[in-house]
Amino acid sequence: MKDENSVTADTRLNDVNHGLDLTVTDNFDWRSKVIGVNVDGTPLITGQYTLST
């Protein structure tokens, strides 16, 4: 991943009752290479996360 890509953490309402948003500057090449999302080493299944622009 190139240095210009970084993730900005969601710091509000981080609990099981609220969604979590991670913001990145959109980059198709970077986004197209995301093959999954893990939380504490546990992979999330389809429907537990959304990638959007």
C-alpha positions in Angstrom: 0.0 0.0 0.0 1.3 3.4 -0.9 1.9 6.0 1.9 -0.9 8.3 0.7 -3.5 5.8 1.8 -4.3 5.9 5.4 -7.3 5.0 7.6 -9.0 7.5 9.9 -10.5 5.9 12.9 -14.1 6.4 14.1 -13.8 7.7 17.7 -17.6 8.2 18.4 -20.0 5.8 20.0 -17.8 2.7 19.6 -20.0 0.0 21.1 -22.1 -3.0 19.9 -25.1 -0.7 19.4 -23.5 1.6 16.8 -21.8 1.1 13.5 -18.1 1.8 13.1 -16.9 4.0 10.2 -13.3 4.0 9.0 -12.6 6.7 6.5 -10.0 6.5 3.7 -9.3 8.7 0.7 -10.9 6.7 -2.1 -8.5 5.0 -4.3 -9.9 2.3 -6.7 -6.6 0.3 -6.8 -6.5 0.1 -3.0 -10.2 -0.5 -2.5 -10.3 -3.3 -5.2 -7.6 -5.2 -3.3 -9.6 -5.4 -0.1 -10.6 -9.1 0.2 -12.0 -9.1 3.7 -12.2 -7.4 7.1 -10.9 -8.9 10.4 -11.7 -7.8 13.9 -9.2 -8.9 16.5 -8.1 -11.6 14.1 -11.6 -12.9 13.4 -12.8 -12.5 9.8 -16.2 -10.9 9.4 -18.7 -12.6 7.1 -20.5 -11.0 4.2 -23.2 -8.7 5.5 -21.2 -7.7 8.6 -19.3 -5.0 6.8 -19.8 -2.7 3.8 -17.2 -1.0 1.5 -18.5 2.1 0.0 -17.3 5.3 -1.7 
